[in-house]
């Protein structure tokens, strides 16, 4: 018998097994493609640690995919940066949020041909760093020190940025148009703004349940506080004391009329008077900044908002103390008021109130009726969800989401930012009567401190819910408004 070599007993017999054939070139290519597809599914299209391109910040904004003007790229970067900073300063002064300012600056610099640009926004300051490769970097900073009500100017700046992104406006033309926006007069004269202040207070008191007498008192007192605020502004009085003086005046007038025997509930008059003193636009912008990743800017605006609320509290407290010393009766802030008008009547009053707010904010004339329509829809949503039993806290937030969504669609359709339509339409959702009752309990009725603090927390929750609802509605409307900016760009290119 033939002996097997050592170790061969453990080896399997393979003579009868099929032989492995070499791979053909086509099979090798298929394997390589399969591996690449698997790697893409696992890792994604870009390395997970790669930084985000700054132009990617435009995704979801009206300025996504800007048209790059390649003629003269980087030839005069300093002039382009100066224009972008000036644009940002104007937008901040007119009430825009940090995200809108940032996206506008990125869109403008990209469309005008600048690369290697970084934008930083911190509360009141805006900085641009331009650092092209192998060249001396440029860093410029602009500080915003004043604000004004000019939603019409903000809408014009929005349209200017849209035209630049569409490629229809060069830098020199853009500078000229921006200067025209700054120099142009506001849509409404001062006397009309003053009358609008009074009209808003009168109709809102009617919505709260006040009669014709209460509305007349609210109209007259708000005319006076508008004139007082304007005079204090001429004397360079700080905003805190300006707001405090206005809150004092409207409360003191209501108390003195009650002391004189006029059968009008002071609380409802004060509630209508202080609503326009509330920093609604600033609060919405601060919530929007916090949600969109600008914590420092949001913190600064929140602090400014809290100071304004503190000024209102101080003004009401001083007026109540002075009124008590003069013999005014103690107010019954727990008094409730039945509806003075039917549902359709209140809807008409809401429309008038929203138009009045638009006039005070210097909105463009063509935006007044659409803004009033959005406000009416929000009012009916508020009424409907209230009837469904969602409660006093959730109902305004739901209505604010609807207002925010409709405001983005309507505003972009008319060539304006969402804030211009959303803020006037949503002001009717704020709990002015709750704020007054809570402030009164905190400042006057020391025994009801916990009730006052609880009321303020409740009012704060409603206000924040309204602001967050507007931002949420804006985000929900983005898929619905992608075509609006592209249609606008096509119209610009045909000019």
HELIX and SHEET records of a PDB file:
HELIX    1   1 UNK A    8  UNK A   10  5                                   3    
HELIX    2   2 UNK A   25  UNK A   43  1                                  19    
HELIX    3   3 UNK A   54  UNK A   58  5                                   5    
HELIX    4   4 UNK A   77  UNK A   93  1                                  17    
HELIX    5   5 UNK A   98  UNK A  111  1                                  14    
HELIX    6   6 UNK A  151  UNK A  165  1                                  15    
HELIX    7   7 UNK A  171  UNK A  183  1                                  13    
HELIX    8   8 UNK A  190  UNK A  208  1                                  19    
HELIX    9   9 UNK A  212  UNK A  234  1                                  23    
HELIX   10  10 UNK A  239  UNK A  259  1                                  21    
HELIX   11  11 UNK A  266  UNK A  274  1                                   9    
HELIX   12  12 UNK A  275  UNK A  277  5                                   3    
HELIX   13  13 UNK A  280  UNK A  291  1                                  12    
HELIX   14  14 UNK A  295  UNK A  325  1                                  31    
HELIX   15  15 UNK A  343  UNK A  360  1                                  18    
HELIX   16  16 UNK A  365  UNK A  387  1                                  23    
HELIX   17  17 UNK A  391  UNK A  413  1                                  23    
HELIX   18  18 UNK A  418  UNK A  426  1                                   9    
HELIX   19  19 UNK A  427  UNK A  429  5                                   3    
HELIX   20  20 UNK A  432  UNK A  443  1                                  12    
HELIX   21  21 UNK A  446  UNK A  448  5                                   3    
HELIX   22  22 UNK A  449  UNK A  476  1                                  28    
HELIX   23  23 UNK A  478  UNK A  480  5                                   3    
HELIX   24  24 UNK A  482  UNK A  494  1                                  13    
SHEET    1   A 3 UNK A 117  UNK A 122  0                                        
SHEET    2   A 3 UNK A 125  UNK A 130 -1                                        
SHEET    3   A 3 UNK A 138  UNK A 143 -1                                        
END                                                                             
